[in-house]
Amino acid sequence: MGLSHDNGDCSDRICPFELSWVDTPDVTGRHHKYAECAGRGICDRSSGECECFEGYEGKACARTTCPNDCSGHGNCDYIQDLGYMAVSYDYRHNEFTQDLHAFDYFGWDKQKTRGCVCDPEWADVDCSKRMCPYGTDQQDVRLNQDASLKYQTQTILFKIMDVITTGTRAANSAATTLDIATQAYTFALTFKSRLNETFTTIPIVANPTHPQDTANKLRAALINLPNGVIDNVATLAEAYPALVSATNNNDLLYTFFRINVTFTGDTVMGPQHLLTVEDFKCGDGCFPKVTGVFALENARSNNVTESFKADFNSFECGRRGKCDYGTGICECFEGFTGQSCNQCTSLI
């Protein structure tokens, strides 16, 4: 293997090679070929170690550093592990209704380019800024002031499948539905606040024969989340007729119902992140401990959608104050007060 720096007496050490960050394509069009120190460092011939340029580190300067080492308030992750919306400056065309989505990544800089994923309550490219509370803008103008204000409503659709041994199924569908209720399926919900905090409820019993009972328990579980992160919600259940599908040895019972969750509290006025249904079995040593909810075709199909958009909005400091990124406290403009500056103190 010929090297341009060979000096003829074998006295110089060779440094590690990695895919180059920048190079010139050869006659065949190949680019990002292997280069000593990846073209982003200088080789120390006495030690055989790369002295990487600023912003690069690792063996052969193979990977980027994260800004300010994420300020001690986040993780420095590789690009293939950064799902859509994982970092502050991802393009968010539908911020509150799209889940974090991971993509298959086959780019040349896999295991090379990295970015900060901030801890809850921290933000910016280097996770150096404290986040301030979000709230609705009290001076926002709606097109029709006479119409009633609308709160955001999220709909959870449950699709439960149960296997019933042939011969034991009751003759009518109502009794069949009771069979599935005796299984005491449990699930939990995870709520992500505007400050990127995540809270998971206690186990909730899914009762297909009395969906509103499930809805009531769901409401209580959300309101009882720590720190008053959800101060009030309204829940309404709707059931659908059960379906039975016969097989050779068993009957499959499909039970459908949905629960509408409307965020009516002062702390959750505007659009919120979608709830997450924790419907997989979580046994001993797992929190929260739930039996799980069997979904159609053994797939995770208990889904959440935004069924009604809120007339309220959600801005940092209610757009009526300035965020102190050192403390995470809003400095409200004159005439406004509250954690998110969403309370008007002046009358006109």
TIVODO-325714 format. One record per residue: x, y, z of N, C-alpha, C in turn; residue in one letter. Coordinates in steps of 0.05 Angstrom, whole numbers, plus 32768, in hexadecimal, padded with zeros to 4 digits. Atoms other than C-alpha are relative to their C-alpha. Example, Ala and Ser with C-alpha at 12.3 -4.5 7.8 and 13.67 -1.06 7.14 Angstrom:
BEGIN
80127FE8800080F67FA6809C801280188000a/7FF07FE87FFF81117FEB808F7FF18016800Es/
***
This chain:
BEGIN
80117FE88000800080008000801280198000m/7FEF7FE88002802280407FE97FF38018800Eg/80097FE87FF3801B807F8013801280177FF8l/7FF17FE8800A802F80C57FFE801480098015s/7FEE7FF67FEC805180D1804080177FEC8007h/7FEA80137FFB80808094803D801A800E7FFEd/7FE67FF1800080C580AD804F80177FEE7FF9n/7FEA8011800980ED8070803A800E7FF18015g/7FF2800F7FEB8108805B807E7FED7FF58015d/8014800C7FEE80C78044809F8000800C801Cc/7FFE7FF37FE580D0807680D97FE6800D8008s/80187FF27FFA808B809680D47FE97FED8005d/8019800F7FFA804B807A80F37FEA80087FECr/80187FFA8011800C807580C87FE880028012i/80187FFC7FF07FCB808F80E67FE87FF17FF4c/8018800F80097F86806D80E17FF3800E7FE8p/800F7FF680177F5D807480A27FE27FFE8005f/801E80017FFF7F128083809D7FF5800D7FE7e/800D7FF380177EE0809A80698005801E8002l/7FF97FE480007EF580E080567FE680118001s/80177FEE7FFE7EC6811980667FFD800F7FE5w/80017FF280197ED7813F802680177FF77FEFv/7FEA800780137EFF81287FE97FF680057FE4d/80067FFC801C7F00812C7F9E7FFA7FE57FF3t/8006801A800D7EDD80F47F7680167FF87FECp/7FEC800A80137F0B80C87F4D7FF37FFD7FE4d/800B8002801C7F0180B77F037FE77FEF7FFFv/8017801180007ECD80837F157FE8800C8010t/80157FF37FF17EA580B47F407FFF7FF9801Dg/7FFF80077FE37EB780957F83800880188010r/7FF97FEA7FEE7EB880C67FBC7FFE7FF6801Dh/7FFE80087FE47EC180C5800780107FE78003h/7FEE80177FFD7EFA80958000800E8000801Bk/7FF280017FE77F23807F803B801880127FFFy/7FEA7FED7FFF7F5580B38051800B8000801Ca/7FF47FFF7FE67F8680BA80897FF480168011e/800E7FED7FEE7F6480DD80C47FE7800B7FF3c/80197FF9800E7F2780E180968002801C7FF3a/7FFD7FE5800B7F448122807A7FF980168012g/80077FEC7FEC7F31814680BA801280008018r/7FEC80007FEB7F70814180E2801C7FFE7FF5g/7FE4800280087FBC814180E0800C7FE8800Fi/7FF580187FF47FE2810180ED801A8006800Fc/7FE77FFE7FF080168100812580117FE87FF9d/7FF08016800A804C80D68104800F7FF18016r/7FF1800E7FEB806E80C781457FEF7FED8010s/801280117FF0803180A981677FEC7FF07FF0s/8013800E801180058094812D7FE380078007g/801A7FF77FF87FCA80BB814A7FF8801A7FF2e/800A7FE8800E7F9F80EF81287FFB80178013c/80067FE77FF27F9C813681417FE9800D7FF1e/80187FF980107F548146812C7FFC801E8001c/80087FE480017F3D818B81167FE880048013f/80177FF97FEF7F0A81AF81417FE67FF67FF4e/801A800A80097EC6818E813C80007FE37FF8g/7FFE801C80077EE08148812F800F7FF28016y/7FF3800F7FEB7EF68111815D7FFF7FE27FF9e/8000801D80037F0180C6816480177FF67FEFg/7FEC800D80107F2E809581417FFE80097FE3k/7FFF7FF6801C7F4280B280FE7FED80177FFCa/80127FE880027F1780EF810D7FE67FF87FF2c/8015800C80107EDD80C480F67FE4800D8006a/801A7FF67FF97EA480E8811A8001801D8008r/80017FE47FF87E8D812F81287FFB8001801Et/80077FFB7FE47E89814B816E7FE5800E8000t/80197FF27FFD7E48816781898006801C800Bc/7FFB7FE57FF67E4481B2819680008002801Ep/7FFE7FFB7FE37E5D81C281DC7FFB7FE68010n/8005801A7FF47E57817781EB7FE47FFF800Cd/801C80007FF87E0C818381F17FFC800D801Bc/80027FF07FE77E1981AF822E7FFA7FEF8019s/800780127FEA7E108173825B7FE27FFC8004g/801D80027FFD7DC58175824E7FF47FF17FE8h/800B801080167DBD8143821580147FEB7FF8g/7FF08016800A7DD9810881EF800A80077FE4n/7FF47FFB801B7E07810C81B27FFC7FE67FF0c/80078018800F7DE880DA8181800780017FE3d/7FF98002801C7DFA80C2813C7FE780067FEEy/80157FF780127DD280D981007FEB7FEA7FFBi/8013801580067DB3809580F37FED7FFA8017q/801180047FE87D968095813A7FEF80188006d/80107FE87FFC7D7880DA81347FE77FFF7FEFl/80198001800F7D2F80D181207FF6801C7FF9g/800C7FE680077D06810881007FF5800D8019y/80087FF07FE97CF9813F813480107FFA8019m/7FF080077FE87D308124816280108018800Aa/7FF07FE97FF97D57816581617FF0801A7FFBv/80107FE77FFF7D4181AE81697FF9800B7FE5s/80047FF180187D4781C581227FF67FEE7FE8y/800D800F80157D25818D80FC7FE8800F7FF5d/80187FF4800C7CF081A580CB7FE77FF3800By/8018800B7FF37CAE819D80EF7FE7800A7FF2r/80187FF7800E7C7481A380BE7FE77FF88010h/801780087FF07C46818080F0800A7FF7801Bn/7FF080057FE87C69818581327FF27FEE8014e/800D800D7FEA7C34816A81607FF27FE67FF8f/800F801880087C158132813780117FEC7FF2t/7FEE8013800C7C52810E811C80137FF58015q/7FEF800C7FED7C7680DC8147801D80017FF7d/7FE4800280067CC180D8814B80047FE87FEEl/7FFE801580137CD280AE810E801D7FFB7FF8h/7FE5800780087D13808A810080007FF67FE3a/7FFD8007801C7D2A808280B880187FEE7FFDf/7FE8800F80087D59804E809A801380137FF3d/7FEC7FED800A7D998074808E80177FF17FF4y/7FEB800E800E7DCC805D805B801580147FF6f/7FEE7FEC80097DF4809D8052801D7FFA8007g/7FE480057FFB7E40809E805080098009801Cw/7FF87FF67FE67E4380C480927FF37FF18017d/800A80117FEA7E21808D80BA80177FFA8013k/7FEC80037FEB7E47808580FC801580167FFFq/7FED7FEA80027E6880C880EC7FF4801B800Ak/800D7FE77FF87E39810480F27FEF7FFC8019t/800F80027FE77E1A811181377FF3801B8006r/800E7FE97FF77DEB814281587FF57FFC801Cg/800A80017FE47DCE8153819C7FE27FF98001c/801C80057FF97D8D813581B67FFE8009801Dv/80007FF27FE67D7C816281F17FEE7FF18015c/8011800A7FEA7D61814C82357FE780128002d/80177FF07FFB7D1C816482498007801B800Dp/7FFD7FE57FF57D1881AF82588019800E7FF5e/7FE87FF4800C7D5781BD822F7FFD80007FE2w/80037FFD801D7D5C81D481E68018800E7FF4a/7FEC7FF380127D8681F481AF80137FEA7FF6d/7FEF8013800D7DBB81D3818480147FF38012v/7FED800B7FED7DE981C881BF7FF37FFB801Cd/800F80057FE77DB381BE81F5800880138017c/7FF67FED7FEC7DCC81FC82197FEA8012800Bs/80157FEE7FF87D89822082217FEA7FF2800Fk/8017800A7FF27D54821382557FE680087FF1r/80197FFA800D7D0E820E82377FED800D8014m/80147FF27FF07CD7823C82517FE57FF47FFBc/801B800B80037C8E8228825C7FF2800B7FE7p/800F7FF980187C608229821F7FE380068009y/801B7FF97FFA7C1B824982207FF2800D7FE8g/800F7FF480167BE4826681F48004801E8001t/7FFE7FE380037BE982AE81DB7FE5800C8005d/801A7FF57FF97BB182D481FD7FF680157FEDq/80087FEB80137BB1830981C77FFF7FF67FE3q/8003800C801B7BAD82D9818C7FE380047FF7d/801B7FF9800B7B7282EB815F7FF67FE97FEEv/800D801580107B4382B681437FEF800D7FEAr/80107FF580167B1D82BF81027FE480058008l/801B7FFD7FF77ADA82B581247FFF8000801En/80007FFD7FE37AD782D0816B7FE77FF6800Dq/801980097FF57A8F82B981737FFF7FE28004d/8000801E7FFE7A9F826F816A800D7FF7801Aa/7FF4800B7FE77AAF824581A7801C7FF77FFBs/7FE4800980037AF8823781B380017FE28000l/7FFD801D80027B0F81F281A1801A7FF8800Dk/7FE8800B7FF37B4081C881C9800A7FE97FEEy/7FF58017800F7B6E819481AA7FF47FE6800Bq/800A801A7FF87B50814F81AA80117FEB7FF1t/7FF18017800B7B79810F81A07FEE7FE88003q/801080187FFF7B5680CE818F80117FE78001t/7FF1801A7FFD7B71808B81A77FED7FEA7FF6i/80108016800B7B568051817D800C7FE6800Al/7FF8801A7FF67B59800E819F7FF57FEA7FEEf/8008801780107B577FCF8175800B7FE7800Ek/7FF780167FEF7B597F9281A27FF87FE57FF3i/8006801A800B7B5E7F4A818A80037FEC8016m/7FFF80157FEC7B4E7F0F81B67FFA7FE57FF3d/8005801B800B7B4F7EC481A87FEE7FF18013v/8014800E7FEF7B137E9D81C17FFD7FE37FF5i/8001801C80087B137E5181BF7FE47FF97FF6t/80198008800C7ADD7E3581927FF07FEF8013t/8012800F7FEF7AA27E1B81B97FFB800D801Bg/80047FF17FE77AAB7E4981F57FF4801B7FFCt/800A7FE580057A957E8881D27FE180008004r/801C7FFD7FFB7A517EA181E77FF180037FE6a/800F7FFF80197A197EA181B47FFC801B7FF5a/80057FE5800B7A117EEC81AF801980118004n/7FE87FEF80017A447F2381A18004800F801As/7FFD7FF17FE77A357F4881E2800E7FEF8015a/7FF280127FED7A497F0C820D801D7FFC7FF7a/7FE48004800A7A867F0281E0801180188008t/7FF07FE97FF87A9C7F4981EF80077FFF801Dt/7FFA80037FE47A977F3A823980177FEE8005l/7FE980127FFE7AC87F01822F801A800F7FFFd/7FE77FF280037AFE7F308218800580138017i/7FFC7FEE7FEA7AF17F608251800C7FF38019a/7FF6800E7FE97B027F2A8284801F7FFD7FFEt/7FE3800280037B4A7F2A8269800F8016800Fq/7FF47FEA7FF17B577F6C828D801A800A7FF3a/7FE97FF4800E7B857F8982588006801B800Cy/7FF87FE67FF67BAD7FC482728015800D7FEEt/7FEE7FF180117BD47FFB824F800780198010f/7FF97FE77FF47BF4803E8260800380157FEAa/7FFC7FEA80137BFC8082823E801880108008l/7FE97FEF7FFC7C3A80AC82367FFA801B7FF4t/80057FE580097C3380F78231801B800F7FFFf/7FE87FF080047C6B812482167FF8801E8001k/80067FE47FFD7C68816C822D800E80117FEBs/7FF37FEE80127C7C81AA8205801E80048007r/7FE47FFE7FF77CBD81A9822E800F7FE67FFCl/7FF4801A80077CCB8163821480037FED8018n/800180127FEA7CBD814382577FED7FE97FF9e/8012801780057C9E80FD82547FF57FF6801At/800D800B7FE87C6C80E382877FEF7FE97FF8f/8010801880077C4C809E82877FED7FFB8017t/801580047FEC7C0B808E82AB80037FE5800Dt/8003801A7FF37BFB805682DA7FF07FEE7FECi/800F801280117BDC801782B97FE280077FFFp/801D7FFA80047B968022829C7FF37FE77FF5i/800E801880097B647FE982937FF080077FE7v/80107FFC80197B487FE4824C7FE87FED8002a/8019800F7FFC7AFF7FCE82547FEF80057FE7n/800F7FFC80197AE07FC6820E7FE180008005p/801D80017FFB7A9B7FB8822D7FF6801B800Ct/80077FE67FF57A9B7FFB8251801680157FF9h/7FEA7FEE80097AC8802A82288001801A8010p/7FFF7FE77FF27AB38068824F800D7FFC801Cq/7FF280067FE77ACB8047828F801F80017FFCd/7FE47FFE80077B0F8040826D8008801D7FFCt/7FFA7FE480057B0B8088825780028010801Aa/7FFF7FF27FE67AFD80A0829E801A7FFA800Fn/7FE780077FF37B38807982B98018800C7FF1k/7FEB7FF380107B63809482808003801D8008l/7FFF7FE37FF87B5080DC8293800D8003801Br/7FF57FFE7FE57B6180D082DC801E7FFC7FFFa/7FE3800780027BA580B282C9800F80187FF5a/7FF27FE9800D7BB780EE829D800280188014l/80017FE97FEE7BA2812282D180137FFB8018i/7FEF80067FE97BCA80FE8307801E7FFD7FF9n/7FE3800080077C0C810282E0800E80158011l/7FF17FEE7FEE7C43812583088001801D7FF7p/7FFB7FE480067C4E8170830C7FE9800F7FF4n/80177FF3800C7C08818082F4800480067FE3g/7FF97FFA801C7C22817A82AD7FE780007FEFv/801B7FFF800C7BD9816D82977FED80078016i/80117FF87FEA7BAA819582C27FE37FF87FFBd/801B800980057B6A8180829F7FFD7FF57FE3n/8008800B801A7B50815582657FE37FF68002v/801A800C80027B0C813C824F80027FE77FEFa/7FFE8019800F7B0280F482367FE47FF77FF9t/8019800A80097ACA80D6820E80057FE77FEFl/7FFC8019800D7AC5808E81F67FEA7FFA7FECa/8013800980147AA3806F81BA80077FE47FF8e/7FFC801C80057A9A802581AF7FF57FF87FE4a/8009800A801A7A917FFD816E7FF87FE38004y/8008801C7FFD7A6F7FB9816480187FED7FFEp/7FEB801480007A9C7F7D81727FFD7FEF7FE7a/7FFF801180187AB07F518137800C7FE58008l/7FF6801A7FFA7ABB7F06813B80087FF37FE5v/7FF6800E80187AE57EE0810780067FE38007s/7FFC801D7FF97AE27E94810780197FF57FF2a/7FE9800E800B7B217E6A80FC7FFB7FE28004t/8003801D7FFE7B2D7E1F80FB7FFD7FF7801Dn/8000800A7FE47B3A7E1881467FF580158014n/80077FEB7FEE7B297E5C81647FEF80157FF2n/800D7FE8800A7AFE7E99815C801080198009d/7FF27FE87FFA7B1F7EDD81587FEC80168005l/80127FEA7FF97AFB7F16817B800E801A7FFDl/7FF47FE580047B0A7F5D81637FEE8014800Ey/800F7FEB7FF17AF47F958192800C801B7FFAt/7FF77FE580077AF87FDE817D7FF280148013f/800B7FE87FF37AEF801D81A6801480167FFFf/7FEE7FE980007B0C806281A87FF980138016r/80037FEC7FEB7B17809781DC800B801B7FF7i/7FF77FE580077B1A80E181CE800A800E8019n/7FF47FF27FEA7B49810881FB8003801D7FF8v/80007FE380067B3D815481FB8010800F8016t/7FEF7FF17FED7B728180821B7FF3801B8007f/800F7FE87FF97B4A81B58240800E80108016t/7FF37FF27FEA7B7A81CA8277801080187FF7g/7FF07FE880067B9F820C827B801C7FFA7FF7d/7FE4800780077BE381EA827680027FF17FE6t/7FFF800F80197BD081C382387FEC800B7FECv/80147FF480117BA581F5821280067FFB7FE2m/7FF98001801C7BCA81F381D080057FE47FF6g/7FFA801A800B7BE081B981A380157FF28010p/7FEE80107FF17C03818181C8800B7FE97FF0q/7FF68018800E7C2F814781B37FEC7FE98003h/801280177FFF7C08810881A480077FEE8017l/7FFC80147FEC7BFE80D881DD800B7FE77FF4l/7FF5801A80097C22809581D87FF37FEA8010t/800D80167FF27BFD805581E880157FEA8006v/7FEE80167FF87C298024820F7FF07FE78002e/8013801780007C047FE681FA800F7FE57FFDd/7FF2801A80007C3B7FB181FA80037FF6801Df/7FFE800C7FE57C427F8182358019800A800Dk/7FE97FF77FEF7C6F7F9C826C7FFD7FF2801Ac/800380127FE97C797F6782A2801080088018g/7FF17FFB7FE87CA07F6082E2801980107FFBd/7FE87FF080027CD67F9482EC7FFE80167FEBg/80047FEC80157CB87FC182B67FEB8014800Ac/80137FEB7FF87C94800382C07FF5800F7FE7f/8014800B7FEE7C5B800C82B97FFA7FE37FF9p/8006801C80057C487FC382C17FE57FFD7FF4k/80198002800E7C127FB6828D7FFF7FE57FF2v/80038019800F7BF67F77826D800280047FE2t/80007FFB801D7BF37F9882297FE47FFD7FF5g/80198002800E7BBA7F9F81F880067FF37FE5v/7FFB800E80197BB97F6D81BF7FF3800F7FE9f/800B7FF280167BB17F92817E7FFB7FEE7FE8a/8007801080187B977F7A813B80197FF67FF3l/7FEA800D800E7BC67F498119801A8003800Fe/7FE97FFE7FEF7BF57F4F8154801180197FF9n/7FF17FE780077C0A7F95813B7FF980168014a/80057FE97FED7C0F7FD581647FED80137FF1r/80137FF0800F7BCF7FF381487FEE80118011s/800F7FEE7FEF7BB480178185800D801C7FFCn/7FF27FE780097BC2805C81667FF28019800Bn/800A7FE67FF67BB980A58178800280137FE9v/80007FEC80147BA580DC81487FF4801A800Bt/800C7FE77FF97B938125814D7FE580037FF1e/801A7FFE800D7B48812981407FF5801C7FFEs/80087FE480017B3D81738150801880118008f/7FEA7FED7FFB7B6F81AC814D7FF680158014k/80077FEC7FEC7B7181E081848000801C7FF4a/7FFF7FE380077B5F8229817A8016800E8010d/7FEA7FF57FF17B92823681B0801A7FFA7FF3f/7FE68006800B7BDB8239819F80137FFA8017n/7FEC80077FEC7C1B822781C4801B800D7FF9s/7FE77FF280067C56825781C5801080028019f/7FEE7FFC7FE97C93826081F17FF8801B800Ee/80097FE97FF07C7D829082297FE7800D7FF5c/80197FF6800B7C3A82968206800380177FECg/7FFA7FEA80137C5A82C681D57FFB801B800Dr/80057FE77FF17C4E82FB820B801680038015r/7FEA7FFE7FEE7C9182F6822D801A7FF77FF3g/7FE68008800A7CDB82E98224800C7FEB8011k/7FF580167FF17CFD82A98238801C80068009c/7FE57FFF7FF57D3982AC8266800C7FE47FFDd/7FF6801B80067D608271824980147FF68014y/7FEF80097FEB7D8D826F82857FF17FF38017g/8010800A7FEA7D56826282B77FE77FF07FF7t/8019800D80097D1C8249828C7FE7800D800Bg/80177FF17FF57CEE827E82A97FF980167FEDi/800A7FEC80127CC382AC827F8000801C800Ec/80027FE57FF77CCB82F782877FEA800D7FF0e/80187FF8800E7C85830E82768000801E7FFAc/80037FE480077C75834F82527FEC800D8014f/80137FF27FEF7C4E838482787FE37FF97FF9e/801C800780047C06837082817FFB7FE37FFEg/8004801D80017C128325828180107FF38017f/7FF3800E7FEB7C2582F382B67FFB7FE27FFDt/8003801C80027C2782A982C480197FF27FF7g/7FE8800F80077C5A827282B7800680047FE2q/7FFC7FFE801D7C508278826C7FF4801B7FF5s/800A7FE580087C3782C1826B7FE57FFF7FF2c/801A8002800E7BF282AB82567FE9800A8011n/80167FF37FF07BCB82D2828B8002801E7FFDq/80017FE480047BB78318827B7FF8800E801Ac/80067FF27FE77BB9834982B67FF5801C7FFBt/80097FE580067BA3838882927FE57FFF7FF2s/801B7FFD800D7B5D839D827C800080197FEFl/80017FE980127B5083CA82417FE4800A7FFEi/
***
